[in-house]
Structures are given as C-alpha cells and as structure tokens.
Amino acid sequence: MDTNTAPLALLLVREMPYGKYKGQKIADLPGHYLAWFAREGFPRGELGQLLALMYELDHNALRGLLDPLRSGR
C-alpha cells in the first residue's frame, strides 16, 4: 500500500468509536450520518479526517473507489 491509498485503506479498518454506529467500519457508515457530521462539524484528529474523507466519497458518489481495496483484503 502506498501513501496515496493509505487513507482510503484506513476507511475499511477503522471503526466508529461511539454513537449509534459504534463498531461499524467508517467505510460502511450511511451517507445521512456522514452528512450530519458535515453540517455539525467533524471531530478533531484522525477520526474527523477519515469521516470527512468518507463524506466526500459518499457525497460525490465515489464509494466505488474502495471496491478494489475491499477485494484485495
């Protein structure tokens, strides 16, 4: 894995640490939940960065970019 795909790969392994979707992989969070964070503010740190990245993928209909990484696991 190179540095260009590392953040995308993290979406597949990092889990939501709290809330309604606690334990769910960030890549699998529903769009409405990601949009809520976009409106209310993303948390600080790595979690917020990953949620913001996943929001951008979802909002721009780019979730398919994760498929090759999923199949490579």
Secondary structure, 3 states (H helix, E strand, C coil): CCCCCHHHHHHHHCECCCCCCCCCEHHHCCHHHHHHHHHHCCCCHHHHHHHHHHHHHHHCCCHHHHHHHHHCC
